[in-house]
Amino acid sequence: MTNFTRRGLMKTGAAAGVLAATGARAAGHGPKKGGTLRLGLAGANTSDSWDGRTHSDSFMIMAAHGCVFDCLTEIGADGQLKGELAESWEASADAVTWTFKLRQGVKFHSGKDFGADDVIASLQMHTSEDSKSAAKPIIEAITEMKKVSDHEVTFTLKAGNADFPFLLSDYHILMFPAGEIEAAIASGNGTGLYKVESFDPGVRFVGSRFADHYKGDEAGHFDSVEFIAINDSSARMNALMTGQVDAVNRVDFKTEALMKANPNVEIFEVTGNQHFTFPMLTGLSPFDDMKVRQALKHAVNRQEMVDKILLGHGAVANDHPIGPANQYYAGDLAQNDFDPDKAKALLKEAGLDSLSVDLSAANAAFPGAVDAAQLYQASAKNAGIDINVVQEPDDGYWSNVWLKKPWCACYWSGRATEDWMFSSAYEAGVPWNDTGWENARFQELLLTARAELDSSKRKEMYTEMQMLMSSEGGTVVPMYANYVDAHSTKLANSGTIGNVFQMDSSRLAERWWFA
């Protein structure tokens, strides 16, 4: 197998103290089996279904990707890529051709054997003309899918991509039975650790442990799982504190003190790649001037935002989208710090004595975005920059403001690899490039690094790309926002919590157990 690793969990700052107390199992004691796990989750909708192409929020990501279905690959809690339904994979020297060997003896919950036909059919779902799948760009990069045998598939890509095995861990790219896909979507027929007993979209999902699962005793320690949709944050926190559920996602910081005072509740927190941003359209004045962009980066008090907007549940970022959960995160770059004098000097280099700009924001962009914009307004005054905060309606923000207004608030959950993040939002011409920033060297490095299999060379290239974005790019990225969830002290885990998504990378039901 070609080995790729990601930076593991960052046990630093506040997160480390919390993680040390999350019920790590004692040496020599394996996970206990049995019981029903009850989760209270935000992110449920009445339009939810088992169609992985449509999944975008936490409830269905955890229920499908983390319970009922499997992907070809999986990012472990330690940040390492490993096989899920794929047993191993090999790349050609140019990373254009990839051969995957599939696990044998795997069955769908219906009893059907899993094999190469299912892989090809499951990937082809994403490329139909009418597909609105978020994974469509990943699968469209494949020019040929070839069945070598019942348990071996070869993929040929348009261009070399060393991250291809990582991309197949995407929670949209679930494996369905060939020839039965519509029926499988209707019933929830996957190969995952838990089979569907009942599903009421936007309300509840109940699953039971699938007997003789290929992961054996290593995962799926509960007899059954029950996911309850509780979108209201106060009700969700109360459900945990009163023992109605065993864990909840998205801790409400307003009730955090009450939860910490409850001896039966523990909060767990990881710093991942989720980041809050202020992208500016670099094709428009004054943002087309690099000196102006640099002045704005030195006019924001990042630590104040982390303290007052995230209430300490995050970390200062440095104007690029690569986070601490990424393998090639360049944490030692020179920090764009709050320096009003430097901002003033940069404005003078741009031929300006002062600057007046609009900043559009709504809390739809990220929780506290309007307050964050007002903090930015206050700090920028020290540099002679007048930021007019335009409070936009939450409704329609993503269609009417983002990508339309010259400067606005935004958020990204981050991606598991550097190329995945850069190509989603910063590659020239992609639909979600929310600054329009184009730099010839950056684009050259993007294509070269994508096909480079030598890890040390990729590190050099991705470090330079982060440096270019931080110093010249059109996005102000002031902070990483931690994933903050909570659980009953009845639950235990390995002591290492994944940070790709919330709730142990959305796999709490697979990895945890009752203490």
TORKEBA-27907 format. One record per residue (C-alpha): residue number from 0; residue in one letter; x, y, z. Coordinates in Angstrom, 2 decimals. Each point is the difference from the previous one (the first is absolute). Example, Ala and Ser with C-alpha at 12.3 -4.5 7.8 and 13.67 -1.06 7.14 Angstrom:
<pts>
PT  pos  code        u        v        w
PT    0     A    12.30    -4.50     7.80
PT    1     S     1.37     3.44    -0.66
</pts>
This chain:
<pts>
PT  pos  code        u        v        w
PT    0     M     0.00     0.00     0.00
PT    1     T     1.23     3.49    -0.76
PT    2     N     0.25     1.65     3.40
PT    3     F    -1.44     3.45     0.64
PT    4     T    -0.38     1.53     3.43
PT    5     R    -1.61     3.14     1.31
PT    6     R     0.97     2.08     2.96
PT    7     G    -1.65    -1.69     2.97
PT    8     L    -2.02     1.62     2.70
PT    9     M     1.47     3.25     1.31
PT   10     K     0.08    -0.38     3.77
PT   11     T     0.78     3.59     0.78
PT   12     G    -1.53     2.79     2.02
PT   13     A    -3.45    -0.42     1.49
PT   14     A    -0.75    -3.00    -2.18
PT   15     A     2.75    -2.07     1.58
PT   16     G    -1.37     0.33     3.51
PT   17     V    -3.44    -1.04    -1.16
PT   18     L     1.24    -2.91    -2.08
PT   19     A     1.98    -1.39     2.89
PT   20     A    -3.24    -0.41     1.91
PT   21     T    -2.18    -1.60    -2.64
PT   22     G    -0.08    -3.48     1.45
PT   23     A     3.02    -1.59    -1.61
PT   24     R     0.00    -3.72     0.62
PT   25     A     2.38    -1.37     2.59
PT   26     A     2.97    -2.03    -1.21
PT   27     G    -0.89    -3.63    -0.55
PT   28     H    -3.75     0.62    -0.10
PT   29     G    -1.78    -0.24    -3.34
PT   30     P    -3.28     1.66    -0.89
PT   31     K    -3.14    -1.30     1.67
PT   32     K    -2.75    -1.32    -2.25
PT   33     G    -3.72     0.65     0.19
PT   34     G    -2.58     2.63     0.83
PT   35     T    -1.87     2.60    -2.05
PT   36     L     1.79     3.23    -0.89
PT   37     R    -2.32     3.02    -0.08
PT   38     L     1.26     3.12    -1.76
PT   39     G    -1.69     3.43    -0.06
PT   40     L     1.07     1.64    -3.24
PT   41     A    -0.36     3.32    -1.76
PT   42     G     0.05     0.06    -3.78
PT   43     A    -3.12    -2.03    -0.82
PT   44     N    -2.49     0.89    -2.75
PT   45     T    -3.34    -1.42    -1.12
PT   46     S     1.52    -0.31    -3.49
PT   47     D     2.69    -2.41     1.27
PT   48     S     0.44    -3.32    -1.79
PT   49     W     2.57    -2.80    -0.36
PT   50     D     1.23     1.52    -3.28
PT   51     G     3.60     0.89     0.81
PT   52     R     0.14     2.48    -2.88
PT   53     T    -2.28     2.35     1.96
PT   54     H     1.63    -0.20     3.43
PT   55     S     1.21     3.33     1.35
PT   56     D    -0.68     0.11     3.73
PT   57     S     0.99    -1.92     3.09
PT   58     F    -3.04    -2.24     0.59
PT   59     M     0.14    -1.85    -3.31
PT   60     I     3.80     0.03    -0.20
PT   61     M     0.13    -1.84     3.33
PT   62     A    -2.90    -2.33    -0.83
PT   63     A     1.22    -0.98    -3.48
PT   64     H     3.78     0.43    -0.22
PT   65     G     0.40    -0.85     3.71
PT   66     C    -2.52    -2.84     0.46
PT   67     V    -1.97    -1.51    -2.89
PT   68     F     2.35     0.34    -2.99
PT   69     D     3.71    -0.25    -0.72
PT   70     C     2.43     1.77    -2.33
PT   71     L     3.01    -1.54    -1.72
PT   72     T     2.41     1.74     2.37
PT   73     E    -0.20     1.49     3.48
PT   74     I     1.98     2.57     1.96
PT   75     G     0.67    -1.49     3.44
PT   76     A    -0.23     1.86     3.31
PT   77     D     3.80     0.29    -0.11
PT   78     G    -0.13     1.82    -3.35
PT   79     Q     1.35    -2.90    -2.05
PT   80     L    -1.72    -1.12    -3.17
PT   81     K    -1.02    -3.65     0.04
PT   82     G    -2.09    -2.34    -2.07
PT   83     E    -3.69    -0.40     0.72
PT   84     L    -1.58    -2.01    -2.84
PT   85     A     3.32     0.21    -1.82
PT   86     E     2.67    -2.29     1.38
PT   87     S     2.97     1.63    -1.77
PT   88     W     0.89     2.23    -2.95
PT   89     E     2.92     0.77    -2.28
PT   90     A     0.79     2.92    -2.28
PT   91     S     1.90     0.27    -3.23
PT   92     A     3.16     2.13     0.10
PT   93     D    -1.90     3.03    -1.30
PT   94     A    -2.96    -0.53     2.38
PT   95     V    -2.36    -0.18    -3.00
PT   96     T    -0.95    -3.68     0.31
PT   97     W    -1.20    -1.47     3.31
PT   98     T    -0.78    -3.64     0.72
PT   99     F    -2.13    -0.84     3.03
PT  100     K    -0.34    -3.47     1.48
PT  101     L    -3.33    -0.45     1.77
PT  102     R    -0.80    -1.92     3.16
PT  103     Q    -1.47    -3.42    -0.56
PT  104     G    -2.85    -1.50     1.97
PT  105     V    -1.76     3.35     0.50
PT  106     K    -3.79    -0.01    -0.20
PT  107     F    -2.66     2.65    -0.30
PT  108     H    -2.70    -0.09     2.68
PT  109     S    -2.30    -1.62    -2.58
PT  110     G     2.40    -2.94    -0.25
PT  111     K     1.45     0.92    -3.41
PT  112     D     3.76    -0.42    -0.38
PT  113     F     2.07     3.18    -0.48
PT  114     G     2.35     0.23    -2.96
PT  115     A     1.45     2.00    -2.86
PT  116     D    -3.30     0.54    -1.80
PT  117     D    -1.35     1.77     3.08
PT  118     V     3.00     2.34     0.11
PT  119     I    -0.36     1.04    -3.63
PT  120     A    -3.77     0.48     0.24
PT  121     S     0.33     1.98     3.24
PT  122     L     2.52     2.39    -1.52
PT  123     Q    -1.94     0.41    -3.23
PT  124     M    -2.97     1.29     2.03
PT  125     H     1.85     3.28     0.48
PT  126     T     0.64     0.81    -3.66
PT  127     S    -3.45    -0.24    -1.58
PT  128     E    -1.06     3.15    -1.83
PT  129     D    -2.62     0.92     2.59
PT  130     S     2.21    -0.85     3.00
PT  131     K     0.33     2.74     2.58
PT  132     S     2.52    -2.01     1.99
PT  133     A     2.64     1.99     1.89
PT  134     A     2.42    -2.79    -0.95
PT  135     K    -0.61     0.39    -3.74
PT  136     P     3.34     1.85    -0.59
PT  137     I     1.89    -2.87     1.69
PT  138     I    -1.58    -2.70    -2.15
PT  139     E     0.11     2.04    -3.21
PT  140     A     3.80    -0.07     0.28
PT  141     I    -0.18    -3.76    -0.74
PT  142     T     0.13    -0.75    -3.74
PT  143     E    -0.33    -3.78     0.30
PT  144     M    -1.19    -2.48     2.61
PT  145     K     0.99    -3.56    -0.82
PT  146     K    -1.03    -3.21     1.77
PT  147     V     3.11    -2.20     0.13
PT  148     S    -1.71    -2.72     2.03
PT  149     D    -2.86    -0.29     2.47
PT  150     H     2.24     1.55     2.65
PT  151     E     2.32     2.27    -1.96
PT  152     V    -0.69     3.33    -1.74
PT  153     T     2.29     2.31    -1.97
PT  154     F    -0.63     3.73    -0.36
PT  155     T     1.66     2.20    -2.61
PT  156     L     0.00     3.74     0.78
PT  157     K     0.13     3.03    -2.31
PT  158     A     3.19     1.05     1.77
PT  159     G     2.17    -1.33     2.81
PT  160     N    -1.42     0.40     3.51
PT  161     A     1.95    -1.32     2.99
PT  162     D    -3.01     0.69     2.25
PT  163     F    -2.41    -2.22    -1.91
PT  164     P    -0.33    -2.64     2.77
PT  165     F    -0.79     2.81     2.48
PT  166     L    -2.75     1.33    -2.26
PT  167     L    -1.77    -3.36     0.04
PT  168     S    -0.56     0.44     3.75
PT  169     D    -2.41     2.87    -0.80
PT  170     Y    -3.27    -0.52     1.88
PT  171     H    -1.99     0.46    -3.22
PT  172     I     1.70    -2.96    -1.72
PT  173     L    -1.83    -2.86     1.71
PT  174     M    -0.08    -3.52    -1.39
PT  175     F    -3.40    -1.24    -1.27
PT  176     P    -0.97    -3.36    -1.57
PT  177     A     0.16     0.10    -3.81
PT  178     G    -3.36    -0.38    -1.68
PT  179     E    -1.81     0.74     3.26
PT  180     I     1.08     3.57     0.71
PT  181     E    -3.42     1.65     0.11
PT  182     A    -1.34    -2.75     2.26
PT  183     A     3.09     0.28     2.21
PT  184     I    -0.51     3.76     0.32
PT  185     A    -3.63    -0.59     0.96
PT  186     S     0.79    -2.61     2.66
PT  187     G     3.53     0.91     1.11
PT  188     N     1.69    -3.17    -1.24
PT  189     G     3.73     0.37     0.59
PT  190     T     2.98    -2.00     1.27
PT  191     G     0.44     2.01     3.21
PT  192     L     0.19    -1.15     3.60
PT  193     Y    -3.67     0.83     0.67
PT  194     K    -3.02    -0.92    -2.10
PT  195     V    -3.10     2.16    -0.15
PT  196     E    -2.89    -0.98     2.27
PT  197     S    -1.94     3.24    -0.46
PT  198     F     0.55     3.41    -1.54
PT  199     D    -2.24     3.06     0.27
PT  200     P     1.73     2.82    -1.94
PT  201     G     0.70     3.04     2.12
PT  202     V    -1.17    -1.83     3.13
PT  203     R     1.73    -3.28     0.85
PT  204     F     2.16    -2.89    -1.19
PT  205     V     0.28    -3.37     1.75
PT  206     G     2.57    -2.61    -1.00
PT  207     S     1.11    -3.40     1.31
PT  208     R     3.45    -1.61    -0.12
PT  209     F     0.45    -2.00    -3.22
PT  210     A     1.02    -3.55     0.89
PT  211     D     3.36    -1.33    -1.23
PT  212     H     1.19     3.37    -1.28
PT  213     Y     3.36     0.02    -1.76
PT  214     K     1.48     2.41     2.57
PT  215     G    -0.52    -2.68     2.64
PT  216     D     0.35     1.07     3.63
PT  217     E     2.18     3.00    -0.80
PT  218     A    -2.94     2.37    -0.52
PT  219     G    -3.74     0.31     0.48
PT  220     H    -0.17    -0.82     3.70
PT  221     F    -3.67     0.85     0.64
PT  222     D    -2.86    -2.44    -0.53
PT  223     S    -2.04     2.84    -1.45
PT  224     V     0.11     3.73    -0.67
PT  225     E    -2.71     2.67     0.12
PT  226     F     0.56     3.42    -1.55
PT  227     I    -2.53     2.64     1.10
PT  228     A    -0.30     3.26    -1.92
PT  229     I     0.24     2.93     2.43
PT  230     N     0.83     3.08    -2.04
PT  231     D    -0.77     2.41     2.85
PT  232     S     3.29     0.45     1.86
PT  233     S    -1.52     0.62     3.45
PT  234     A    -2.21    -3.08    -0.27
PT  235     R     2.96    -2.05    -1.20
PT  236     M     2.22     1.01     2.93
PT  237     N    -2.86    -0.64     2.43
PT  238     A    -0.55    -3.48    -1.43
PT  239     L     3.59    -0.92     0.86
PT  240     M    -0.01     1.62     3.44
PT  241     T    -3.21    -1.84     0.96
PT  242     G     1.23    -3.35    -1.31
PT  243     Q    -2.42    -0.31    -2.92
PT  244     V     2.91    -0.44    -2.42
PT  245     D     3.61    -1.17     0.36
PT  246     A     1.71     2.61    -2.18
PT  247     V    -0.74     3.19    -1.95
PT  248     N     1.73     1.98    -2.71
PT  249     R     0.61     3.75    -0.27
PT  250     V     0.18     1.05     3.64
PT  251     D    -1.86     3.23     0.72
PT  252     F     2.63     2.25     1.58
PT  253     K    -2.70     1.87     1.91
PT  254     T    -0.71    -3.12     2.07
PT  255     E     3.60    -1.25     0.09
PT  256     A     0.51     1.02     3.65
PT  257     L    -3.11    -1.94     1.06
PT  258     M     1.18    -3.05    -1.89
PT  259     K     3.46     0.15     1.54
PT  260     A    -1.62     0.16     3.44
PT  261     N    -1.92    -3.23    -0.69
PT  262     P     2.06    -2.96     1.32
PT  263     N    -1.61    -2.34    -2.55
PT  264     V     1.03     2.04    -3.05
PT  265     E     3.35     0.47    -1.72
PT  266     I     0.78     2.39    -2.86
PT  267     F     2.40    -1.17    -2.71
PT  268     E     1.66     2.35    -2.42
PT  269     V     2.44    -0.17    -2.91
PT  270     T     1.66     2.56    -2.22
PT  271     G    -0.50    -1.04    -3.60
PT  272     N    -0.21     1.73    -3.34
PT  273     Q    -3.25     1.95     0.43
PT  274     H     0.77     3.66    -0.60
PT  275     F    -1.89     3.29    -0.13
PT  276     T     0.90     2.43    -2.77
PT  277     F    -0.49     3.45    -1.56
PT  278     P     0.56    -0.45    -3.77
PT  279     M     0.35     3.05    -2.25
PT  280     L    -0.52     0.09    -3.76
PT  281     T     3.51     0.80    -1.20
PT  282     G    -1.17     1.10    -3.44
PT  283     L    -1.70     3.05     1.52
PT  284     S     1.53     3.18     1.41
PT  285     P     1.45     0.45     2.59
PT  286     F     0.52    -3.74     0.53
PT  287     D     1.89    -0.32    -3.28
PT  288     D     2.95     1.68     1.76
PT  289     M     2.10    -2.53     1.91
PT  290     K     1.20     2.70     2.43
PT  291     V    -3.62     0.75     0.94
PT  292     R    -0.66    -3.70     0.59
PT  293     Q     3.11    -0.23     2.17
PT  294     A    -1.03     3.09     1.98
PT  295     L    -3.39    -1.58     0.74
PT  296     K     1.75    -3.18     1.22
PT  297     H     2.02     2.02     2.52
PT  298     A    -3.09     1.97     1.11
PT  299     V    -1.82    -2.92     1.62
PT  300     N     0.53    -1.08     3.60
PT  301     R    -0.17    -3.77    -0.43
PT  302     Q     0.47    -0.95     3.65
PT  303     E    -2.86     2.30     0.97
PT  304     M    -2.26    -1.83    -2.46
PT  305     V     1.01    -3.39     1.37
PT  306     D    -0.66     1.25     3.54
PT  307     K    -3.27     1.85    -0.62
PT  308     I    -1.63    -1.81    -2.93
PT  309     L     1.16    -3.55     0.66
PT  310     L     0.29     0.55     3.76
PT  311     G     3.41    -1.61    -0.18
PT  312     H    -1.19    -3.04    -1.95
PT  313     G     2.36     0.45    -2.90
PT  314     A     3.38     1.22    -1.10
PT  315     V     1.49     2.93    -1.89
PT  316     A     0.29    -0.61    -3.75
PT  317     N     2.33     1.54    -2.56
PT  318     D    -1.97     0.89    -3.15
PT  319     H     0.20    -3.36    -1.74
PT  320     P    -2.49    -2.92     0.16
PT  321     I     2.31    -2.84     1.06
PT  322     G    -0.67    -1.06     3.58
PT  323     P     1.66    -1.90     2.82
PT  324     A    -1.65    -3.26    -1.12
PT  325     N     1.77     0.13    -3.35
PT  326     Q     3.19    -1.94    -0.62
PT  327     Y     1.93     2.91    -1.49
PT  328     Y    -1.29     2.76     2.28
PT  329     A     2.68     2.72     0.12
PT  330     G    -0.38     1.10     3.59
PT  331     D     3.37     1.75     0.09
PT  332     L    -0.70     2.64    -2.67
PT  333     A     0.45     3.63     1.04
PT  334     Q    -3.29     1.03     1.61
PT  335     N    -2.07     2.86    -1.42
PT  336     D    -0.44     1.66     3.37
PT  337     F    -2.07     2.99     1.12
PT  338     D     2.24     2.98    -0.82
PT  339     P    -1.83     3.29    -0.71
PT  340     D     3.26     1.85    -0.77
PT  341     K     0.96    -2.61    -2.58
PT  342     A    -3.50     0.20    -1.48
PT  343     K     0.34     3.80    -0.30
PT  344     A     3.39    -0.36    -1.67
PT  345     L    -1.39    -2.50    -2.50
PT  346     L    -2.85     2.36    -0.86
PT  347     K     2.55     2.77    -0.66
PT  348     E     1.86    -2.37    -2.35
PT  349     A    -3.33    -0.38    -1.80
PT  350     G    -0.23     3.79    -0.25
PT  351     L    -2.72     0.33     2.62
PT  352     D    -0.17     2.01     3.24
PT  353     S    -3.19    -1.74     1.04
PT  354     L    -2.41    -2.67    -1.21
PT  355     S    -3.77    -0.41     0.13
PT  356     V    -1.53    -3.36    -0.93
PT  357     D    -3.27    -1.92     0.49
PT  358     L     0.02    -3.41     1.70
PT  359     S    -3.17    -2.07    -0.45
PT  360     A    -0.84    -2.45     2.78
PT  361     A    -2.84    -2.12     1.36
PT  362     N     0.02    -2.71     2.63
PT  363     A    -0.92    -2.42    -2.77
PT  364     A     3.67     0.29    -1.01
PT  365     F     1.16    -1.38     3.37
PT  366     P    -1.25     0.35     3.59
PT  367     G     0.94     3.48     1.20
PT  368     A     1.00     1.28    -3.45
PT  369     V    -1.66     3.39     0.51
PT  370     D     1.74     0.47     3.35
PT  371     A     3.28    -1.10    -1.60
PT  372     A    -0.42     2.59    -2.74
PT  373     Q    -0.63     2.69     2.63
PT  374     L     3.15    -1.04     1.90
PT  375     Y     1.88     0.28    -3.30
PT  376     Q    -1.51     3.46    -0.49
PT  377     A     1.22     1.11     3.44
PT  378     S     3.54    -1.36    -0.36
PT  379     A     0.42     1.40    -3.53
PT  380     K    -0.74     3.56     1.20
PT  381     N     3.44    -0.05     1.65
PT  382     A     1.49    -0.30    -3.48
PT  383     G    -2.08     2.78    -1.54
PT  384     I    -2.27    -2.52    -1.72
PT  385     D    -3.75     0.64     0.10
PT  386     I    -1.91    -3.27    -0.34
PT  387     N    -3.73     0.48    -0.54
PT  388     V    -1.68    -3.19     1.22
PT  389     V    -3.01    -0.81    -2.19
PT  390     Q    -2.28    -2.39     1.88
PT  391     E    -1.53    -2.21    -2.65
PT  392     P    -3.12    -2.22     0.41
PT  393     D     0.73    -3.59     1.02
PT  394     D    -2.50    -1.25    -2.55
PT  395     G     1.58    -0.16    -3.43
PT  396     Y     3.46     0.91     1.26
PT  397     W     1.80    -2.68    -2.00
PT  398     S    -1.83     0.83    -3.22
PT  399     N    -0.13     3.81     0.29
PT  400     V     3.16     1.01     1.90
PT  401     W     2.74    -2.65    -0.19
PT  402     L     1.80     0.15    -3.37
PT  403     K    -2.00     3.18    -0.78
PT  404     K     0.95     2.74     2.51
PT  405     P     3.59     1.34    -0.13
PT  406     W     0.86    -1.00     3.59
PT  407     C    -1.98    -2.28     2.28
PT  408     A     0.08    -2.58     2.80
PT  409     C     0.23    -3.72    -0.79
PT  410     Y     0.97    -3.34     1.53
PT  411     W     1.60    -3.24    -1.20
PT  412     S     0.02    -3.34     1.76
PT  413     G     3.39    -0.67    -1.58
PT  414     R     0.99    -3.12    -1.93
PT  415     A     1.99    -3.11     0.86
PT  416     T     2.83     0.85    -2.39
PT  417     E     1.69     3.18    -1.17
PT  418     D    -0.79    -0.56    -3.66
PT  419     W    -3.64    -0.71     0.78
PT  420     M    -0.32     3.34     1.81
PT  421     F     2.01     2.05    -2.47
PT  422     S    -1.74    -1.49    -3.07
PT  423     S    -3.45     0.53     1.55
PT  424     A     0.41     3.72     0.63
PT  425     Y     3.24     1.39    -1.41
PT  426     E     0.70    -1.71    -3.31
PT  427     A    -0.44     2.43    -2.89
PT  428     G    -3.50    -0.18    -1.45
PT  429     V    -1.68    -2.32     2.52
PT  430     P    -3.59     1.01     0.92
PT  431     W     0.75     0.49     3.71
PT  432     N     3.09     2.20    -0.41
PT  433     D    -1.43     2.77     2.18
PT  434     T     2.83     2.52    -0.58
PT  435     G     0.87    -0.51    -3.64
PT  436     W     3.64     0.29     1.07
PT  437     E     2.34    -1.36    -2.66
PT  438     N     3.71    -0.44     0.45
PT  439     A     2.00    -1.78    -2.70
PT  440     R     2.48    -1.57     2.42
PT  441     F    -2.80    -1.20     2.29
PT  442     Q    -1.85    -1.65    -2.92
PT  443     E     3.22    -1.62    -1.24
PT  444     L     0.71    -1.44     3.45
PT  445     L    -3.59    -1.24     0.33
PT  446     L     0.24    -2.17    -3.11
PT  447     T     3.54    -1.19     0.72
PT  448     A    -0.64    -0.92     3.63
PT  449     R    -3.19    -1.85    -0.88
PT  450     A     1.91    -2.57    -2.05
PT  451     E     3.10    -0.21     2.22
PT  452     L     0.30    -3.23     2.00
PT  453     D     3.15     1.05     1.91
PT  454     S    -1.27     1.28     3.34
PT  455     S     2.97     2.27     0.75
PT  456     K    -0.37     1.73    -3.37
PT  457     R    -3.72     0.46     0.53
PT  458     K     0.67     1.51     3.41
PT  459     E     2.28     2.63    -1.54
PT  460     M    -2.57     0.87    -2.65
PT  461     Y    -2.96     0.21     2.38
PT  462     T     2.03     2.12     2.42
PT  463     E     0.76     2.47    -2.79
PT  464     M    -3.69     0.07    -1.02
PT  465     Q    -1.08     0.80     3.55
PT  466     M     2.63     2.75     0.13
PT  467     L    -1.20     1.49    -3.30
PT  468     M    -3.62     0.02     1.15
PT  469     S     0.86     1.44     3.41
PT  470     S     2.05     2.86    -1.44
PT  471     E    -1.71     0.73    -3.33
PT  472     G    -3.41    -1.71    -0.08
PT  473     G    -3.42     1.60     0.26
PT  474     T    -1.34    -1.83     3.05
PT  475     V     0.29     1.15     3.59
PT  476     V    -0.10    -3.17     2.11
PT  477     P     0.12     1.16     3.63
PT  478     M    -0.89    -3.20     1.87
PT  479     Y    -0.45    -3.74     0.09
PT  480     A    -3.19    -1.05     1.79
PT  481     N     0.25    -3.13     2.14
PT  482     Y    -2.49    -2.84    -0.12
PT  483     V    -1.59     0.02     3.46
PT  484     D    -2.29    -2.89     0.97
PT  485     A    -1.03    -1.62     3.31
PT  486     H    -0.73    -3.46     1.36
PT  487     S    -1.18    -1.84     3.07
PT  488     T     2.70    -1.41     2.29
PT  489     K    -1.56    -3.39    -0.76
PT  490     L     1.78     0.05    -3.34
PT  491     A     3.64    -0.84    -0.66
PT  492     N     2.34     0.16    -2.99
PT  493     S     3.57    -0.83    -0.99
PT  494     G     1.35     3.34     1.21
PT  495     T     0.67     1.26    -3.52
PT  496     I    -2.82     1.96    -1.62
PT  497     G    -0.14     0.69    -3.73
PT  498     N    -0.08     3.62    -1.14
PT  499     V    -1.14    -0.22    -3.62
PT  500     F    -3.60     0.72     1.04
PT  501     Q    -1.89     0.42     3.26
PT  502     M    -0.84    -3.00     2.23
PT  503     D     3.26    -1.91    -0.52
PT  504     S    -0.03     0.64    -3.75
PT  505     S    -3.71    -1.00    -0.02
PT  506     R     0.87    -3.55     1.06
PT  507     L    -0.82     0.08     3.71
PT  508     A    -2.57    -2.81    -0.39
PT  509     E     2.67    -2.18    -1.56
PT  510     R     2.95     0.78     2.31
PT  511     W    -1.42     0.57     3.50
PT  512     W    -1.55    -2.29     2.63
PT  513     F    -1.61     0.02     3.45
PT  514     A     2.60     0.14     2.75
</pts>
